[in-house]
Amino acid sequence: MLAAAAPAAAIITPHISVHTYQAYNYADSYGQVQHWDKVGGKYLYGNWAPRGTWSNQSSCWTGVQDYWYNFKA
């Protein structure tokens, strides 16, 4: 006997705006975000930000090589 497959769930992505030194987790998003910068081969992390708030770096670093965010539901 074959079991019926459950319908595929929609892929939901967080609603986030990412900048060099901060990331905004919009109020209509979900979960928490943490901004990061890569400077001199090291990763520097901001605070965890719930919906409707910013994840900020503690300083404006010189020589930022890359930046993005971490997410947790």
All heavy atoms as a GROMACS GRO file, in nm:
protein
  586
    1MET      N    1   0.084  -0.118   0.000
    1MET     CA    2   0.000   0.000   0.000
    1MET      C    3   0.089   0.124   0.000
    1MET      O    4   0.183   0.134   0.076
    1MET     CB    5  -0.089  -0.002   0.124
    1MET     CG    6  -0.177   0.117   0.136
    1MET     SD    7  -0.287   0.088   0.278
    1MET     CE    8  -0.360   0.244   0.287
    2LEU      N    9   0.057   0.218  -0.085
    2LEU     CA   10   0.133   0.342  -0.094
    2LEU      C   11   0.068   0.450  -0.009
    2LEU      O   12  -0.054   0.465  -0.008
    2LEU     CB   13   0.140   0.391  -0.238
    2LEU     CG   14   0.213   0.300  -0.337
    2LEU    CD1   15   0.197   0.353  -0.477
    2LEU    CD2   16   0.359   0.292  -0.299
    3ALA      N   17   0.152   0.526   0.061
    3ALA     CA   18   0.100   0.637   0.141
    3ALA      C   19   0.097   0.762   0.054
    3ALA      O   20   0.184   0.782  -0.031
    3ALA     CB   21   0.190   0.660   0.262
    4ALA      N   22  -0.003   0.842   0.073
    4ALA     CA   23  -0.013   0.967  -0.002
    4ALA      C   24   0.088   1.067   0.054
    4ALA      O   25   0.108   1.075   0.174
    4ALA     CB   26  -0.154   1.023   0.009
    5ALA      N   27   0.151   1.139  -0.034
    5ALA     CA   28   0.249   1.240   0.008
    5ALA      C   29   0.177   1.365   0.057
    5ALA      O   30   0.074   1.405   0.002
    5ALA     CB   31   0.340   1.276  -0.109
    6ALA      N   32   0.232   1.423   0.160
    6ALA     CA   33   0.177   1.550   0.210
    6ALA      C   34   0.209   1.660   0.110
    6ALA      O   35   0.311   1.655   0.041
    6ALA     CB   36   0.239   1.581   0.345
    7PRO      N   37   0.124   1.762   0.101
    7PRO     CA   38   0.153   1.871   0.008
    7PRO      C   39   0.282   1.943   0.047
    7PRO      O   40   0.315   1.952   0.165
    7PRO     CB   41   0.033   1.963   0.021
    7PRO     CG   42  -0.042   1.918   0.140
    7PRO     CD   43   0.001   1.779   0.172
    8ALA      N   44   0.354   1.989  -0.051
    8ALA     CA   45   0.479   2.059  -0.025
    8ALA      C   46   0.450   2.191   0.046
    8ALA      O   47   0.360   2.264   0.007
    8ALA     CB   48   0.553   2.085  -0.156
    9ALA      N   49   0.526   2.219   0.149
    9ALA     CA   50   0.510   2.345   0.221
    9ALA      C   51   0.578   2.456   0.142
    9ALA      O   52   0.678   2.435   0.076
    9ALA     CB   53   0.573   2.334   0.360
   10ALA      N   54   0.521   2.574   0.150
   10ALA     CA   55   0.581   2.689   0.081
   10ALA      C   56   0.713   2.723   0.148
   10ALA      O   57   0.728   2.712   0.269
   10ALA     CB   58   0.486   2.808   0.089
   11ILE      N   59   0.808   2.762   0.068
   11ILE     CA   60   0.936   2.804   0.122
   11ILE      C   61   0.921   2.947   0.172
   11ILE      O   62   0.882   3.036   0.096
   11ILE     CB   63   1.047   2.795   0.016
   11ILE    CG1   64   1.065   2.650  -0.027
   11ILE    CG2   65   1.177   2.854   0.069
   11ILE    CD1   66   1.162   2.632  -0.141
   12ILE      N   67   0.947   2.967   0.298
   12ILE     CA   68   0.932   3.098   0.359
   12ILE      C   69   1.071   3.152   0.389
   12ILE      O   70   1.152   3.084   0.451
   12ILE     CB   71   0.849   3.091   0.488
   12ILE    CG1   72   0.711   3.034   0.458
   12ILE    CG2   73   0.839   3.227   0.552
   12ILE    CD1   74   0.629   3.005   0.580
   13THR      N   75   1.097   3.271   0.344
   13THR     CA   76   1.226   3.333   0.372
   13THR      C   77   1.206   3.454   0.462
   13THR      O   78   1.102   3.520   0.456
   13THR     CB   79   1.297   3.378   0.242
   13THR    OG1   80   1.212   3.469   0.174
   13THR    CG2   81   1.326   3.259   0.152
   14PRO      N   82   1.303   3.484   0.547
   14PRO     CA   83   1.289   3.602   0.632
   14PRO      C   84   1.295   3.730   0.550
   14PRO      O   85   1.353   3.734   0.442
   14PRO     CB   86   1.408   3.592   0.728
   14PRO     CG   87   1.505   3.501   0.660
   14PRO     CD   88   1.426   3.412   0.571
   15HIS      N   89   1.233   3.836   0.600
   15HIS     CA   90   1.231   3.966   0.534
   15HIS      C   91   1.336   4.053   0.604
   15HIS      O   92   1.311   4.104   0.713
   15HIS     CB   93   1.092   4.026   0.544
   15HIS     CG   94   1.076   4.156   0.472
   15HIS    ND1   95   0.965   4.233   0.486
   15HIS    CD2   96   1.157   4.222   0.384
   15HIS    CE1   97   0.978   4.342   0.411
   15HIS    NE2   98   1.094   4.338   0.350
   16ILE      N   99   1.452   4.068   0.541
   16ILE     CA  100   1.568   4.131   0.603
   16ILE      C  101   1.633   4.229   0.506
   16ILE      O  102   1.639   4.204   0.387
   16ILE     CB  103   1.671   4.024   0.645
   16ILE    CG1  104   1.609   3.930   0.747
   16ILE    CG2  105   1.798   4.085   0.701
   16ILE    CD1  106   1.686   3.805   0.770
   17SER      N  107   1.682   4.339   0.560
   17SER     CA  108   1.761   4.435   0.484
   17SER      C  109   1.902   4.435   0.542
   17SER      O  110   1.919   4.458   0.662
   17SER     CB  111   1.698   4.574   0.496
   17SER     OG  112   1.774   4.669   0.426
   18VAL      N  113   2.002   4.406   0.458
   18VAL     CA  114   2.140   4.392   0.507
   18VAL      C  115   2.228   4.503   0.452
   18VAL      O  116   2.226   4.531   0.332
   18VAL     CB  117   2.199   4.255   0.466
   18VAL    CG1  118   2.339   4.237   0.522
   18VAL    CG2  119   2.109   4.142   0.510
   19HIS      N  120   2.303   4.566   0.539
   19HIS     CA  121   2.397   4.672   0.504
   19HIS      C  122   2.534   4.636   0.560
   19HIS      O  123   2.548   4.538   0.633
   19HIS     CB  124   2.348   4.805   0.561
   19HIS     CG  125   2.207   4.838   0.524
   19HIS    ND1  126   2.174   4.894   0.404
   19HIS    CD2  127   2.091   4.816   0.589
   19HIS    CE1  128   2.042   4.908   0.398
   19HIS    NE2  129   1.990   4.862   0.508
   20THR      N  130   2.635   4.714   0.531
   20THR     CA  131   2.771   4.682   0.573
   20THR      C  132   2.784   4.663   0.724
   20THR      O  133   2.852   4.571   0.768
   20THR     CB  134   2.870   4.792   0.527
   20THR    OG1  135   2.855   4.811   0.386
   20THR    CG2  136   3.013   4.752   0.556
   21TYR      N  137   2.719   4.746   0.803
   21TYR     CA  138   2.740   4.740   0.948
   21TYR      C  139   2.616   4.701   1.028
   21TYR      O  140   2.619   4.702   1.150
   21TYR     CB  141   2.792   4.876   0.999
   21TYR     CG  142   2.919   4.916   0.930
   21TYR    CD1  143   2.920   5.020   0.838
   21TYR    CD2  144   3.038   4.849   0.955
   21TYR    CE1  145   3.037   5.056   0.773
   21TYR    CE2  146   3.156   4.884   0.890
   21TYR     CZ  147   3.154   4.987   0.800
   21TYR     OH  148   3.269   5.021   0.735
   22GLN      N  149   2.506   4.666   0.959
   22GLN     CA  150   2.385   4.630   1.031
   22GLN      C  151   2.288   4.555   0.941
   22GLN      O  152   2.300   4.558   0.819
   22GLN     CB  153   2.318   4.754   1.087
   22GLN     CG  154   2.280   4.857   0.981
   22GLN     CD  155   2.235   4.988   1.044
   22GLN    OE1  156   2.232   5.004   1.165
   22GLN    NE2  157   2.197   5.083   0.961
   23ALA      N  158   2.192   4.488   1.004
   23ALA     CA  159   2.085   4.419   0.933
   23ALA      C  160   1.954   4.445   1.006
   23ALA      O  161   1.950   4.444   1.129
   23ALA     CB  162   2.112   4.269   0.927
   24TYR      N  163   1.848   4.471   0.930
   24TYR     CA  164   1.717   4.496   0.989
   24TYR      C  165   1.626   4.376   0.964
   24TYR      O  166   1.612   4.331   0.850
   24TYR     CB  167   1.653   4.622   0.930
   24TYR     CG  168   1.522   4.658   0.995
   24TYR    CD1  169   1.520   4.703   1.126
   24TYR    CD2  170   1.402   4.643   0.928
   24TYR    CE1  171   1.400   4.734   1.188
   24TYR    CE2  172   1.282   4.675   0.988
   24TYR     CZ  173   1.282   4.720   1.118
   24TYR     OH  174   1.164   4.751   1.180
   25ASN      N  175   1.567   4.325   1.070
   25ASN     CA  176   1.473   4.215   1.063
   25ASN      C  177   1.332   4.277   1.068
   25ASN      O  178   1.286   4.317   1.174
   25ASN     CB  179   1.496   4.119   1.180
   25ASN     CG  180   1.420   3.990   1.166
   25ASN    OD1  181   1.365   3.960   1.062
   25ASN    ND2  182   1.418   3.912   1.273
   26TYR      N  183   1.266   4.287   0.953
   26TYR     CA  184   1.138   4.356   0.944
   26TYR      C  185   1.032   4.292   1.035
   26TYR      O  186   1.038   4.173   1.065
   26TYR     CB  187   1.087   4.356   0.800
   26TYR     CG  188   1.161   4.452   0.713
   26TYR    CD1  189   1.276   4.413   0.643
   26TYR    CD2  190   1.119   4.584   0.700
   26TYR    CE1  191   1.346   4.503   0.564
   26TYR    CE2  192   1.188   4.674   0.620
   26TYR     CZ  193   1.301   4.632   0.552
   26TYR     OH  194   1.369   4.721   0.474
   27ALA      N  195   0.936   4.374   1.076
   27ALA     CA  196   0.829   4.330   1.165
   27ALA      C  197   0.745   4.218   1.105
   27ALA      O  198   0.691   4.135   1.178
   27ALA     CB  199   0.741   4.448   1.204
   28ASP      N  200   0.736   4.212   0.970
   28ASP     CA  201   0.658   4.105   0.907
   28ASP      C  202   0.742   3.980   0.881
   28ASP      O  203   0.697   3.887   0.816
   28ASP     CB  204   0.594   4.155   0.777
   28ASP     CG  205   0.696   4.191   0.670
   28ASP    OD1  206   0.818   4.195   0.700
   28ASP    OD2  207   0.654   4.218   0.556
   29SER      N  208   0.863   3.977   0.932
   29SER     CA  209   0.953   3.863   0.918
   29SER      C  210   0.926   3.764   1.031
   29SER      O  211   0.821   3.767   1.094
   29SER     CB  212   1.098   3.912   0.920
   29SER     OG  213   1.187   3.808   0.891
   30TYR      N  214   1.021   3.678   1.059
   30TYR     CA  215   1.010   3.584   1.170
   30TYR      C  216   1.152   3.549   1.215
   30TYR      O  217   1.249   3.583   1.149
   30TYR     CB  218   0.933   3.459   1.129
   30TYR     CG  219   1.003   3.374   1.026
   30TYR    CD1  220   1.072   3.260   1.064
   30TYR    CD2  221   1.001   3.409   0.892
   30TYR    CE1  222   1.137   3.183   0.969
   30TYR    CE2  223   1.066   3.332   0.797
   30TYR     CZ  224   1.134   3.219   0.836
   30TYR     OH  225   1.198   3.143   0.744
   31GLY      N  226   1.162   3.483   1.328
   31GLY     CA  227   1.292   3.442   1.379
   31GLY      C  228   1.378   3.560   1.421
   31GLY      O  229   1.330   3.670   1.446
   32GLN      N  230   1.509   3.535   1.428
   32GLN     CA  231   1.606   3.636   1.468
   32GLN      C  232   1.722   3.637   1.368
   32GLN      O  233   1.754   3.534   1.309
   32GLN     CB  234   1.662   3.606   1.607
   32GLN     CG  235   1.559   3.615   1.716
   32GLN     CD  236   1.621   3.598   1.852
   32GLN    OE1  237   1.720   3.663   1.885
   32GLN    NE2  238   1.565   3.509   1.932
   33VAL      N  239   1.783   3.754   1.351
   33VAL     CA  240   1.898   3.767   1.264
   33VAL      C  241   2.016   3.822   1.343
   33VAL      O  242   1.999   3.891   1.443
   33VAL     CB  243   1.871   3.858   1.142
   33VAL    CG1  244   1.760   3.802   1.056
   33VAL    CG2  245   1.841   4.000   1.182
   34GLN      N  246   2.136   3.788   1.297
   34GLN     CA  247   2.260   3.838   1.355
   34GLN      C  248   2.351   3.881   1.241
   34GLN      O  249   2.391   3.799   1.158
   34GLN     CB  250   2.328   3.728   1.437
   34GLN     CG  251   2.458   3.772   1.500
   34GLN     CD  252   2.532   3.656   1.563
   34GLN    OE1  253   2.545   3.550   1.503
   34GLN    NE2  254   2.580   3.676   1.684
   35HIS      N  255   2.382   4.009   1.236
   35HIS     CA  256   2.469   4.062   1.132
   35HIS      C  257   2.613   4.020   1.160
   35HIS      O  258   2.653   4.005   1.274
   35HIS     CB  259   2.460   4.215   1.133
   35HIS     CG  260   2.541   4.279   1.025
   35HIS    ND1  261   2.672   4.313   1.042
   35HIS    CD2  262   2.509   4.313   0.898
   35HIS    CE1  263   2.718   4.366   0.929
   35HIS    NE2  264   2.620   4.367   0.841
   36TRP      N  265   2.692   4.001   1.052
   36TRP     CA  266   2.835   3.977   1.070
   36TRP      C  267   2.914   4.049   0.963
   36TRP      O  268   2.865   4.074   0.854
   36TRP     CB  269   2.870   3.828   1.074
   36TRP     CG  270   2.829   3.747   0.954
   36TRP    CD1  271   2.718   3.668   0.943
   36TRP    CD2  272   2.898   3.734   0.828
   36TRP    NE1  273   2.714   3.608   0.819
   36TRP    CE2  274   2.824   3.647   0.746
   36TRP    CE3  275   3.016   3.788   0.776
   36TRP    CZ2  276   2.863   3.613   0.617
   36TRP    CZ3  277   3.054   3.754   0.647
   36TRP    CH2  278   2.979   3.667   0.570
   37ASP      N  279   3.035   4.088   0.999
   37ASP     CA  280   3.134   4.144   0.908
   37ASP      C  281   3.257   4.055   0.909
   37ASP      O  282   3.291   3.998   1.013
   37ASP     CB  283   3.180   4.285   0.953
   37ASP     CG  284   3.080   4.394   0.919
   37ASP    OD1  285   3.002   4.377   0.824
   37ASP    OD2  286   3.081   4.497   0.989
   38LYS      N  287   3.321   4.043   0.795
   38LYS     CA  288   3.449   3.973   0.787
   38LYS      C  289   3.555   4.080   0.766
   38LYS      O  290   3.554   4.152   0.666
   38LYS     CB  291   3.450   3.873   0.673
   38LYS     CG  292   3.578   3.793   0.665
   38LYS     CD  293   3.572   3.691   0.551
   38LYS     CE  294   3.701   3.613   0.543
   38LYS     NZ  295   3.698   3.522   0.427
   39VAL      N  296   3.647   4.092   0.862
   39VAL     CA  297   3.752   4.194   0.859
   39VAL      C  298   3.885   4.126   0.888
   39VAL      O  299   3.899   4.062   0.993
   39VAL     CB  300   3.726   4.304   0.964
   39VAL    CG1  301   3.835   4.410   0.961
   39VAL    CG2  302   3.590   4.369   0.943
   40GLY      N  303   3.980   4.137   0.798
   40GLY     CA  304   4.111   4.076   0.819
   40GLY      C  305   4.105   3.926   0.841
   40GLY      O  306   4.182   3.872   0.919
   41GLY      N  307   4.010   3.860   0.778
   41GLY     CA  308   3.996   3.715   0.792
   41GLY      C  309   3.922   3.672   0.917
   41GLY      O  310   3.899   3.554   0.938
   42LYS      N  311   3.881   3.766   1.003
   42LYS     CA  312   3.807   3.736   1.126
   42LYS      C  313   3.661   3.777   1.108
   42LYS      O  314   3.632   3.874   1.040
   42LYS     CB  315   3.866   3.812   1.245
   42LYS     CG  316   4.002   3.765   1.286
   42LYS     CD  317   4.067   3.848   1.395
   42LYS     CE  318   3.973   3.891   1.503
   42LYS     NZ  319   4.037   3.968   1.611
   43TYR      N  320   3.573   3.703   1.172
   43TYR     CA  321   3.431   3.735   1.168
   43TYR      C  322   3.394   3.810   1.296
   43TYR      O  323   3.428   3.769   1.406
   43TYR     CB  324   3.346   3.608   1.156
   43TYR     CG  325   3.359   3.547   1.019
   43TYR    CD1  326   3.457   3.453   0.991
   43TYR    CD2  327   3.273   3.585   0.916
   43TYR    CE1  328   3.470   3.398   0.865
   43TYR    CE2  329   3.286   3.530   0.789
   43TYR     CZ  330   3.384   3.437   0.764
   43TYR     OH  331   3.397   3.383   0.639
   44LEU      N  332   3.324   3.922   1.278
   44LEU     CA  333   3.279   4.005   1.389
   44LEU      C  334   3.126   4.005   1.387
   44LEU      O  335   3.065   4.035   1.285
   44LEU     CB  336   3.334   4.147   1.372
   44LEU     CG  337   3.487   4.154   1.355
   44LEU    CD1  338   3.529   4.292   1.310
   44LEU    CD2  339   3.555   4.116   1.485
   45TYR      N  340   3.066   3.972   1.500
   45TYR     CA  341   2.922   3.948   1.505
   45TYR      C  342   2.849   4.058   1.582
   45TYR      O  343   2.894   4.103   1.686
   45TYR     CB  344   2.894   3.813   1.572
   45TYR     CG  345   2.952   3.698   1.495
   45TYR    CD1  346   3.078   3.647   1.528
   45TYR    CD2  347   2.884   3.642   1.388
   45TYR    CE1  348   3.133   3.542   1.456
   45TYR    CE2  349   2.939   3.537   1.315
   45TYR     CZ  350   3.063   3.488   1.350
   45TYR     OH  351   3.117   3.384   1.279
   46GLY      N  352   2.732   4.095   1.530
   46GLY     CA  353   2.643   4.186   1.600
   46GLY      C  354   2.551   4.109   1.693
   46GLY      O  355   2.562   3.987   1.708
   47ASN      N  356   2.458   4.179   1.753
   47ASN     CA  357   2.360   4.119   1.843
   47ASN      C  358   2.255   4.041   1.764
   47ASN      O  359   2.236   4.062   1.645
   47ASN     CB  360   2.291   4.230   1.924
   47ASN     CG  361   2.225   4.333   1.833
   47ASN    OD1  362   2.293   4.402   1.757
   47ASN    ND2  363   2.094   4.342   1.838
   48TRP      N  364   2.186   3.949   1.832
   48TRP     CA  365   2.072   3.880   1.773
   48TRP      C  366   1.952   3.973   1.779
   48TRP      O  367   1.924   4.030   1.884
   48TRP     CB  368   2.041   3.750   1.846
   48TRP     CG  369   2.135   3.640   1.810
   48TRP    CD1  370   2.243   3.597   1.881
   48TRP    CD2  371   2.130   3.560   1.692
   48TRP    NE1  372   2.306   3.495   1.814
   48TRP    CE2  373   2.238   3.470   1.697
   48TRP    CE3  374   2.047   3.557   1.580
   48TRP    CZ2  375   2.264   3.378   1.597
   48TRP    CZ3  376   2.072   3.464   1.480
   48TRP    CH2  377   2.179   3.376   1.489
   49ALA      N  378   1.884   3.992   1.667
   49ALA     CA  379   1.774   4.086   1.658
   49ALA      C  380   1.643   4.015   1.624
   49ALA      O  381   1.631   3.954   1.518
   49ALA     CB  382   1.804   4.191   1.552
   50PRO      N  383   1.543   4.024   1.713
   50PRO     CA  384   1.411   3.971   1.679
   50PRO      C  385   1.342   4.061   1.577
   50PRO      O  386   1.395   4.166   1.540
   50PRO     CB  387   1.337   3.971   1.814
   50PRO     CG  388   1.407   4.073   1.897
   50PRO     CD  389   1.549   4.079   1.848
   51ARG      N  390   1.223   4.021   1.533
   51ARG     CA  391   1.152   4.099   1.432
   51ARG      C  392   1.134   4.244   1.476
   51ARG      O  393   1.116   4.273   1.593
   51ARG     CB  394   1.012   4.046   1.404
   51ARG     CG  395   0.991   3.906   1.420
   51ARG     CD  396   0.855   3.861   1.381
   51ARG     NE  397   0.751   3.899   1.477
   51ARG     CZ  398   0.625   3.867   1.463
   51ARG    NH1  399   0.586   3.800   1.359
   51ARG    NH2  400   0.537   3.902   1.552
   52GLY      N  401   1.144   4.333   1.377
   52GLY     CA  402   1.124   4.474   1.401
   52GLY      C  403   1.241   4.546   1.465
   52GLY      O  404   1.227   4.658   1.510
   53THR      N  405   1.359   4.482   1.468
   53THR     CA  406   1.476   4.545   1.530
   53THR      C  407   1.601   4.526   1.443
   53THR      O  408   1.602   4.449   1.348
   53THR     CB  409   1.504   4.487   1.670
   53THR    OG1  410   1.532   4.347   1.659
   53THR    CG2  411   1.386   4.508   1.764
   54TRP      N  412   1.707   4.598   1.481
   54TRP     CA  413   1.835   4.595   1.410
   54TRP      C  414   1.936   4.507   1.480
   54TRP      O  415   1.943   4.505   1.603
   54TRP     CB  416   1.894   4.736   1.404
   54TRP     CG  417   1.823   4.830   1.314
   54TRP    CD1  418   1.722   4.916   1.350
   54TRP    CD2  419   1.846   4.852   1.176
   54TRP    NE1  420   1.680   4.988   1.241
   54TRP    CE2  421   1.755   4.951   1.133
   54TRP    CE3  422   1.935   4.797   1.084
   54TRP    CZ2  423   1.751   4.996   1.002
   54TRP    CZ3  424   1.931   4.842   0.953
   54TRP    CH2  425   1.840   4.940   0.913
   55SER      N  426   2.019   4.440   1.402
   55SER     CA  427   2.141   4.376   1.451
   55SER      C  428   2.255   4.468   1.407
   55SER      O  429   2.273   4.492   1.287
   55SER     CB  430   2.159   4.237   1.391
   55SER     OG  431   2.284   4.184   1.429
   56ASN      N  432   2.329   4.522   1.503
   56ASN     CA  433   2.432   4.621   1.474
   56ASN      C  434   2.570   4.572   1.513
   56ASN      O  435   2.586   4.498   1.610
   56ASN     CB  436   2.407   4.750   1.553
   56ASN     CG  437   2.276   4.815   1.515
   56ASN    OD1  438   2.257   4.855   1.403
   56ASN    ND2  439   2.186   4.824   1.612
   57GLN      N  440   2.671   4.620   1.440
   57GLN     CA  441   2.809   4.600   1.481
   57GLN      C  442   2.841   4.700   1.591
   57GLN      O  443   2.780   4.807   1.601
   57GLN     CB  444   2.903   4.623   1.362
   57GLN     CG  445   2.890   4.519   1.254
   57GLN     CD  446   2.935   4.382   1.302
   57GLN    OE1  447   3.028   4.368   1.379
   57GLN    NE2  448   2.866   4.279   1.255
   58SER      N  449   2.939   4.669   1.674
   58SER     CA  450   2.976   4.759   1.783
   58SER      C  451   3.059   4.877   1.733
   58SER      O  452   3.082   4.972   1.806
   58SER     CB  453   3.054   4.682   1.890
   58SER     OG  454   3.172   4.628   1.834
   59SER      N  455   3.104   4.871   1.607
   59SER     CA  456   3.186   4.977   1.549
   59SER      C  457   3.174   4.970   1.397
   59SER      O  458   3.129   4.871   1.342
   59SER     CB  459   3.332   4.959   1.591
   59SER     OG  460   3.412   5.062   1.540
   60CYS      N  461   3.215   5.077   1.330
   60CYS     CA  462   3.226   5.076   1.184
   60CYS      C  463   3.370   5.036   1.151
   60CYS      O  464   3.462   5.115   1.167
   60CYS     CB  465   3.194   5.214   1.126
   60CYS     SG  466   3.023   5.262   1.148
   61TRP      N  467   3.388   4.911   1.113
   61TRP     CA  468   3.521   4.856   1.089
   61TRP      C  469   3.576   4.905   0.955
   61TRP      O  470   3.502   4.922   0.859
   61TRP     CB  471   3.515   4.703   1.087
   61TRP     CG  472   3.436   4.645   1.199
   61TRP    CD1  473   3.313   4.585   1.190
   61TRP    CD2  474   3.469   4.643   1.337
   61TRP    NE1  475   3.269   4.545   1.312
   61TRP    CE2  476   3.363   4.579   1.406
   61TRP    CE3  477   3.578   4.688   1.411
   61TRP    CZ2  478   3.364   4.559   1.543
   61TRP    CZ3  479   3.577   4.668   1.548
   61TRP    CH2  480   3.473   4.605   1.612
   62THR      N  481   3.708   4.924   0.947
   62THR     CA  482   3.772   4.953   0.819
   62THR      C  483   3.816   4.821   0.757
   62THR      O  484   3.847   4.725   0.828
   62THR     CB  485   3.895   5.046   0.836
   62THR    OG1  486   3.988   4.984   0.925
   62THR    CG2  487   3.853   5.181   0.891
   63GLY      N  488   3.817   4.814   0.626
   63GLY     CA  489   3.863   4.694   0.557
   63GLY      C  490   3.765   4.579   0.560
   63GLY      O  491   3.807   4.462   0.560
   64VAL      N  492   3.636   4.606   0.559
   64VAL     CA  493   3.536   4.498   0.557
   64VAL      C  494   3.549   4.422   0.425
   64VAL      O  495   3.536   4.479   0.318
   64VAL     CB  496   3.393   4.553   0.577
   64VAL    CG1  497   3.290   4.443   0.559
   64VAL    CG2  498   3.379   4.619   0.713
   65GLN      N  499   3.574   4.291   0.434
   65GLN     CA  500   3.591   4.206   0.317
   65GLN      C  501   3.459   4.147   0.270
   65GLN      O  502   3.440   4.119   0.152
   65GLN     CB  503   3.689   4.093   0.348
   65GLN     CG  504   3.826   4.143   0.386
   65GLN     CD  505   3.906   4.035   0.458
   65GLN    OE1  506   3.856   3.968   0.548
   65GLN    NE2  507   4.030   4.020   0.419
   66ASP      N  508   3.368   4.124   0.364
   66ASP     CA  509   3.240   4.063   0.333
   66ASP      C  510   3.146   4.091   0.450
   66ASP      O  511   3.191   4.120   0.561
   66ASP     CB  512   3.257   3.912   0.314
   66ASP     CG  513   3.141   3.846   0.241
   66ASP    OD1  514   3.051   3.918   0.192
   66ASP    OD2  515   3.140   3.721   0.234
   67TYR      N  516   3.016   4.080   0.426
   67TYR     CA  517   2.918   4.095   0.532
   67TYR      C  518   2.790   4.022   0.491
   67TYR      O  519   2.763   4.004   0.375
   67TYR     CB  520   2.888   4.242   0.565
   67TYR     CG  521   2.828   4.321   0.450
   67TYR    CD1  522   2.690   4.330   0.435
   67TYR    CD2  523   2.908   4.386   0.359
   67TYR    CE1  524   2.635   4.401   0.330
   67TYR    CE2  525   2.856   4.458   0.254
   67TYR     CZ  526   2.718   4.465   0.240
   67TYR     OH  527   2.664   4.537   0.135
   68TRP      N  528   2.715   3.980   0.591
   68TRP     CA  529   2.586   3.916   0.569
   68TRP      C  530   2.520   3.893   0.704
   68TRP      O  531   2.545   3.969   0.796
   68TRP     CB  532   2.602   3.785   0.490
   68TRP     CG  533   2.476   3.744   0.418
   68TRP    CD1  534   2.409   3.626   0.435
   68TRP    CD2  535   2.402   3.816   0.321
   68TRP    NE1  536   2.298   3.622   0.352
   68TRP    CE2  537   2.291   3.738   0.281
   68TRP    CE3  538   2.417   3.941   0.263
   68TRP    CZ2  539   2.197   3.780   0.188
   68TRP    CZ3  540   2.324   3.983   0.169
   68TRP    CH2  541   2.215   3.901   0.134
   69TYR      N  542   2.440   3.790   0.718
   69TYR     CA  543   2.372   3.767   0.844
   69TYR      C  544   2.354   3.618   0.870
   69TYR      O  545   2.356   3.536   0.778
   69TYR     CB  546   2.233   3.835   0.846
   69TYR     CG  547   2.136   3.778   0.746
   69TYR    CD1  548   2.050   3.674   0.784
   69TYR    CD2  549   2.129   3.824   0.616
   69TYR    CE1  550   1.961   3.621   0.693
   69TYR    CE2  551   2.039   3.772   0.525
   69TYR     CZ  552   1.955   3.669   0.565
   69TYR     OH  553   1.867   3.615   0.475
   70ASN      N  554   2.336   3.583   0.997
   70ASN     CA  555   2.296   3.451   1.040
   70ASN      C  556   2.148   3.458   1.075
   70ASN      O  557   2.099   3.564   1.114
   70ASN     CB  558   2.375   3.406   1.163
   70ASN     CG  559   2.522   3.391   1.134
   70ASN    OD1  560   2.561   3.342   1.029
   70ASN    ND2  561   2.605   3.435   1.226
   71PHE      N  562   2.079   3.346   1.066
   71PHE     CA  563   1.936   3.341   1.093
   71PHE      C  564   1.905   3.222   1.181
   71PHE      O  565   1.963   3.115   1.164
   71PHE     CB  566   1.857   3.330   0.962
   71PHE     CG  567   1.710   3.312   0.984
   71PHE    CD1  568   1.630   3.421   1.014
   71PHE    CD2  569   1.654   3.187   0.978
   71PHE    CE1  570   1.495   3.404   1.037
   71PHE    CE2  571   1.519   3.168   1.001
   71PHE     CZ  572   1.439   3.279   1.030
   72LYS      N  573   1.815   3.242   1.277
   72LYS     CA  574   1.761   3.129   1.352
   72LYS      C  575   1.612   3.149   1.370
   72LYS      O  576   1.565   3.259   1.397
   72LYS     CB  577   1.834   3.110   1.486
   72LYS     CG  578   1.817   3.218   1.589
   72LYS     CD  579   1.895   3.184   1.716
   72LYS     CE  580   1.886   3.297   1.818
   72LYS     NZ  581   1.962   3.265   1.938
   73ALA      N  582   1.538   3.042   1.348
   73ALA     CA  583   1.392   3.046   1.356
   73ALA      C  584   1.345   3.048   1.499
   73ALA      O  585   1.413   3.015   1.589
   73ALA     CB  586   1.332   2.929   1.282
   0.00000   0.00000   0.00000
